[in-house]
Amino acid sequence: MEQRPLGRTGADVSVIGLGTWQLGGDWGDVTEDDAADVLDAALDAGVTLLDTADVYGDGRSEERIRKALAPRADRPFVATKAGRRADPFTAEQYTPENLRAWIDRSRRNLGVDTLDLVQLHCPPPAVYSDQRVYDALDALVADGAIAAYGVSVETVEEGLTALQHPGVATIQVILNIFRRKPLEELLPAAQRAGVGILARVPLASGLLTGKYDESTTFPADDHRNFNRNGEAFDVGETFAGVPFDVGVSAAREVAAIAGDSVPTAAFALRWVIDQPGVTTVIPGARNVTQVRGNVAAASMAPLSDSQLADLERLYDERIRAHVHDRW
């Protein structure tokens, strides 16, 4: 699989990574065996970047990664996230002591002395401009607790703020056919700065698989049920902030643009891979079939000019009004 430099980390990673939120929680139940099968399938297919967080299943995702990697000689790059354990969830909680405690917990969960990458996990907006937070992260790098750090953002503006700090190695941002705003300023700015981009929610929480219709329902413990209107966290994390009925209808048009011979999910992932400035895209997976479908995007041909034009028109006509000015 194609490998790209991950910003200032010094590592090269696969253009298709694996997001492991599903392996921790909030997407319905994923058993221990299913999680192990997903991780093994991804690694065997050439995935060299795993993305996790300390709050995915209260550490379950990190622990499952540790178990999956234990028997393997070749270790992938593991990016985790910290900060959502803050209680209360305020900027004042991002102290050197708390950051170290959160990071030490992830080190134990993952079974490593040094974390490859720690990303601030969509913290309160004031954190992105707080030099004391970056100083604390620099100290953790100096101590060997982390090798590099980055940020995960909700908005383009947060990403642009983080880019002003020279220690930031990566930015993780929602980018998909239904969330195009990062293409305008954030990705070009990151590319100029040598900062890596991890594109998350690339399938709009499954909308861009083309498998849902207006009658599709989700389990009570699935964020596509309980966060439909932003009840638990930013609504942009669920269906990329697109109203479900609007997204289902638009996804049908994406499938038509892709054509009958191309899986809609792989088509949507290829679109992300080909955006200038993107390092890796991190779709999740609940089973081996989904892993293999995601990985297939890495070997697809780029989209045609006419397909790209049709997708841009679809965004402008059907999606832009719902998302563009919010994030």
C-alpha positions as CSV (number, residue, x, y, z in Angstrom):
1,M,0.0,0.0,0.0
2,E,1.2,3.5,-0.7
3,Q,3.0,5.1,2.3
4,R,3.1,8.9,2.9
5,P,5.2,11.0,5.4
6,L,3.1,11.8,8.4
7,G,4.0,15.4,8.9
8,R,6.7,16.2,11.4
9,T,6.6,12.8,13.1
10,G,9.3,11.3,10.8
11,A,7.2,8.3,10.1
12,D,5.7,7.0,6.9
13,V,2.2,5.6,7.1
14,S,-0.3,3.9,4.8
15,V,-2.8,6.1,2.9
16,I,-5.6,3.9,4.4
17,G,-5.4,3.6,8.2
18,L,-7.8,2.1,10.7
19,G,-9.9,4.2,13.0
20,T,-10.7,2.2,16.1
21,W,-13.6,4.0,17.8
22,Q,-15.8,1.1,16.8
23,L,-13.6,-1.3,18.7
24,G,-14.1,0.6,21.9
25,G,-17.8,1.6,22.0
26,D,-20.5,3.9,20.8
27,W,-21.1,1.9,17.6
28,G,-23.1,-1.0,19.1
29,D,-21.4,-4.1,20.5
30,V,-18.1,-5.4,18.9
31,T,-16.9,-8.5,20.6
32,E,-13.3,-9.2,21.7
33,D,-13.0,-11.8,18.9
34,D,-14.4,-9.4,16.2
35,A,-12.1,-6.6,17.3
36,A,-9.1,-8.9,17.1
37,D,-10.2,-10.1,13.6
38,V,-10.6,-6.5,12.4
39,L,-7.1,-5.5,13.7
40,D,-5.5,-8.6,12.2
41,A,-7.2,-8.1,8.8
42,A,-6.1,-4.4,8.6
43,L,-2.5,-5.1,9.6
44,D,-2.3,-8.1,7.2
45,A,-3.7,-5.9,4.4
46,G,-0.9,-3.4,4.8
47,V,-2.4,-0.8,7.1
48,T,0.4,0.8,9.1
49,L,-1.5,3.4,11.1
50,L,-4.0,2.8,13.8
51,D,-5.9,5.7,15.4
52,T,-7.5,5.3,18.8
53,A,-8.3,7.4,21.9
54,D,-8.2,6.9,25.7
55,V,-12.0,7.4,25.9
56,Y,-13.0,4.8,23.2
57,G,-14.7,2.4,25.5
58,D,-12.8,4.0,28.5
59,G,-9.6,2.5,27.2
60,R,-11.0,-0.7,25.7
61,S,-9.8,0.3,22.2
62,E,-6.3,0.9,23.3
63,E,-6.2,-2.3,25.3
64,R,-7.5,-4.3,22.3
65,I,-4.8,-2.8,20.1
66,R,-2.1,-3.8,22.7
67,K,-3.3,-7.4,22.7
68,A,-3.5,-7.6,18.9
69,L,0.1,-6.2,18.5
70,A,1.7,-8.4,21.2
71,P,2.5,-11.4,18.9
72,R,3.6,-9.3,15.9
73,A,7.2,-8.5,15.1
74,D,6.3,-5.4,13.0
75,R,4.6,-2.7,15.0
76,P,2.4,-0.2,13.1
77,F,2.3,3.5,14.0
78,V,-0.3,4.0,16.7
79,A,-1.9,7.4,17.2
80,T,-4.0,8.0,20.3
81,K,-5.8,11.0,21.7
82,A,-6.1,12.6,25.1
83,G,-8.2,15.3,26.8
84,R,-11.7,14.1,26.7
85,R,-11.3,12.6,30.2
86,A,-11.3,16.1,31.6
87,D,-14.0,16.5,34.2
88,P,-15.4,19.1,34.0
89,F,-14.7,19.4,30.3
90,T,-13.1,22.8,30.5
91,A,-9.9,24.4,29.3
92,E,-8.7,24.8,32.9
93,Q,-8.4,21.0,33.1
94,Y,-5.6,20.9,30.6
95,T,-2.8,21.2,33.1
96,P,0.6,19.5,32.9
97,E,-0.4,17.1,35.7
98,N,-3.6,16.0,34.0
99,L,-2.0,15.7,30.6
100,R,0.7,13.5,32.1
101,A,-1.8,11.4,33.9
102,W,-3.9,10.9,30.7
103,I,-0.8,10.0,28.7
104,D,0.6,7.7,31.3
105,R,-2.7,5.8,31.3
106,S,-2.6,5.4,27.5
107,R,1.0,4.2,27.8
108,R,-0.2,1.5,30.2
109,N,-3.2,0.6,28.0
110,L,-1.0,0.3,24.9
111,G,1.9,-1.4,26.7
112,V,4.6,1.1,25.5
113,D,7.1,3.4,27.1
114,T,6.7,6.1,24.4
115,L,3.5,6.8,22.5
116,D,4.0,7.4,18.8
117,L,1.6,10.3,18.6
118,V,-0.8,11.9,21.1
119,Q,-3.5,14.2,19.7
120,L,-5.5,16.7,21.8
121,H,-9.0,15.2,21.4
122,C,-11.2,18.0,20.2
123,P,-10.6,20.1,23.4
124,P,-12.4,23.3,24.4
125,P,-11.6,25.9,21.8
126,A,-9.4,28.0,24.2
127,V,-6.9,25.1,24.5
128,Y,-5.8,25.5,20.9
129,S,-4.2,28.9,21.6
130,D,-2.9,28.1,25.1
131,Q,0.9,28.1,24.9
132,R,1.1,26.4,28.4
133,V,-0.6,23.3,26.9
134,Y,2.0,23.1,24.1
135,D,4.8,23.7,26.6
136,A,3.5,20.7,28.6
137,L,3.4,18.6,25.5
138,D,6.9,19.7,24.6
139,A,8.0,18.6,28.1
140,L,6.4,15.2,27.6
141,V,8.3,14.8,24.3
142,A,11.5,15.7,26.0
143,D,10.8,13.2,28.8
144,G,10.2,10.4,26.2
145,A,6.6,9.8,27.2
146,I,5.5,10.8,23.7
147,A,7.4,10.9,20.4
148,A,5.1,13.6,18.8
149,Y,1.9,15.4,19.3
150,G,-0.9,16.9,17.2
151,V,-4.5,18.0,17.5
152,S,-7.9,16.7,16.5
153,V,-10.3,19.5,15.6
154,E,-13.9,20.1,15.1
155,T,-13.5,23.3,13.0
156,V,-11.2,24.7,10.3
157,E,-10.5,27.7,12.5
158,E,-9.2,25.5,15.3
159,G,-6.9,23.7,12.9
160,L,-5.5,27.0,11.7
161,T,-4.9,28.2,15.2
162,A,-3.0,25.0,16.1
163,L,-0.8,25.4,13.0
164,Q,0.7,28.5,14.6
165,H,2.5,26.3,17.1
166,P,5.7,24.8,15.7
167,G,5.5,21.6,17.8
168,V,2.2,20.4,16.2
169,A,3.1,17.5,13.9
170,T,-0.4,16.5,12.7
171,I,-4.0,17.7,12.5
172,Q,-6.9,15.3,12.4
173,V,-10.1,16.7,10.8
174,I,-13.4,15.6,9.4
175,L,-13.0,15.4,5.6
176,N,-15.3,13.6,3.2
177,I,-17.5,14.2,0.2
178,F,-20.0,15.9,2.5
179,R,-17.5,18.0,4.5
180,R,-15.3,19.9,2.0
181,K,-14.4,23.1,3.8
182,P,-10.9,22.0,5.0
183,L,-9.9,21.9,1.3
184,E,-10.1,25.7,1.1
185,E,-7.6,26.9,3.7
186,L,-6.6,24.2,6.3
187,L,-5.1,21.5,4.0
188,P,-3.0,24.0,1.9
189,A,-1.8,25.7,5.1
190,A,-0.9,22.3,6.7
191,Q,0.9,21.3,3.5
192,R,3.0,24.4,3.5
193,A,3.9,23.9,7.2
194,G,4.8,20.2,6.7
195,V,2.0,19.1,9.0
196,G,0.3,15.8,8.4
197,I,-3.4,15.4,7.9
198,L,-5.4,12.5,9.3
199,A,-8.9,12.6,7.6
200,R,-11.5,11.2,9.9
201,V,-15.2,10.4,9.5
202,P,-14.5,9.8,5.8
203,L,-17.7,7.8,5.2
204,A,-19.9,10.2,7.2
205,S,-20.7,7.6,9.9
206,G,-21.6,5.1,7.2
207,L,-23.8,7.4,5.0
208,L,-21.3,7.2,2.2
209,T,-21.4,3.4,2.1
210,G,-24.7,3.8,0.3
211,K,-26.2,1.1,2.5
212,Y,-28.7,3.1,4.5
213,D,-32.2,4.2,3.7
214,E,-34.7,6.4,5.4
215,S,-35.9,3.4,7.5
216,T,-32.5,2.4,8.8
217,T,-32.2,2.3,12.6
218,F,-29.3,2.0,15.0
219,P,-28.9,0.4,18.5
220,A,-29.4,2.5,21.6
221,D,-25.7,2.4,22.4
222,D,-24.7,3.7,18.9
223,H,-23.9,7.4,18.5
224,R,-25.9,7.4,15.3
225,N,-28.9,7.0,17.5
226,F,-28.0,8.9,20.7
227,N,-26.1,11.8,19.2
228,R,-28.3,12.4,16.1
229,N,-28.9,16.0,17.3
230,G,-25.6,16.5,19.2
231,E,-27.0,15.3,22.5
232,A,-23.7,13.8,23.7
233,F,-20.9,15.6,21.7
234,D,-20.5,17.7,18.6
235,V,-23.2,16.8,16.1
236,G,-20.6,17.1,13.3
237,E,-19.1,13.8,14.5
238,T,-22.4,11.9,13.6
239,F,-23.2,11.7,9.9
240,A,-20.7,14.6,9.5
241,G,-23.4,16.9,10.7
242,V,-25.7,16.2,7.7
243,P,-29.3,15.6,8.6
244,F,-29.9,11.9,8.1
245,D,-32.6,12.1,5.5
246,V,-30.7,14.6,3.5
247,G,-27.6,12.4,3.7
248,V,-29.3,9.2,2.7
249,S,-30.7,10.9,-0.4
250,A,-27.4,12.5,-1.3
251,A,-25.6,9.3,-0.8
252,R,-27.8,7.7,-3.4
253,E,-26.5,10.3,-5.9
254,V,-22.9,9.6,-4.8
255,A,-23.5,5.9,-5.6
256,A,-24.9,6.8,-9.0
257,I,-21.8,9.0,-9.7
258,A,-19.5,6.1,-8.7
259,G,-21.3,3.7,-11.0
260,D,-22.4,0.1,-10.6
261,S,-19.0,-1.4,-10.8
262,V,-17.4,0.6,-7.9
263,P,-18.4,0.2,-4.2
264,T,-19.6,3.5,-2.9
265,A,-17.5,3.3,0.2
266,A,-14.2,2.8,-1.7
267,F,-15.2,5.5,-4.1
268,A,-15.7,7.9,-1.2
269,L,-12.4,6.9,0.4
270,R,-10.5,7.4,-2.9
271,W,-11.9,10.9,-3.1
272,V,-10.3,11.7,0.3
273,I,-7.0,10.0,-0.5
274,D,-6.6,12.2,-3.6
275,Q,-7.1,15.5,-1.9
276,P,-3.8,17.5,-1.8
277,G,-2.4,17.6,1.7
278,V,-4.0,14.4,3.0
279,T,-1.6,11.9,4.6
280,T,-4.0,9.2,5.6
281,V,-7.7,8.5,5.9
282,I,-8.9,6.5,8.9
283,P,-12.2,4.7,8.3
284,G,-13.4,2.5,11.0
285,A,-14.6,-1.1,10.6
286,R,-16.7,-3.5,12.7
287,N,-15.8,-6.6,10.7
288,V,-13.3,-8.0,8.3
289,T,-15.5,-7.4,5.2
290,Q,-15.5,-3.7,6.0
291,V,-11.7,-3.7,6.4
292,R,-11.2,-5.3,3.1
293,G,-13.6,-2.9,1.4
294,N,-11.8,0.1,2.9
295,V,-8.4,-1.1,1.9
296,A,-9.5,-1.6,-1.7
297,A,-9.7,2.1,-2.1
298,A,-5.9,2.3,-2.0
299,S,-5.6,0.5,-5.3
300,M,-8.4,2.3,-7.1
301,A,-7.8,4.7,-9.9
302,P,-8.4,8.4,-9.1
303,L,-11.8,9.7,-9.8
304,S,-12.5,11.3,-13.2
305,D,-12.8,15.0,-13.8
306,S,-16.5,14.5,-14.6
307,Q,-17.1,12.6,-11.3
308,L,-15.3,15.3,-9.3
309,A,-17.4,17.9,-10.9
310,D,-20.6,16.0,-10.2
311,L,-19.6,15.6,-6.6
312,E,-18.9,19.3,-6.2
313,R,-22.2,20.2,-7.7
314,L,-23.9,17.7,-5.3
315,Y,-22.2,19.3,-2.4
316,D,-23.2,22.8,-3.5
317,E,-26.8,22.0,-4.2
318,R,-27.6,19.5,-1.4
319,I,-25.1,19.6,1.5
320,R,-23.3,23.0,1.7
321,A,-26.1,24.8,3.5
322,H,-26.2,22.3,6.3
323,V,-22.5,22.1,7.2
324,H,-20.2,24.6,5.5
325,D,-20.5,27.6,7.8
326,R,-20.7,25.5,11.0
327,W,-17.3,23.8,10.9
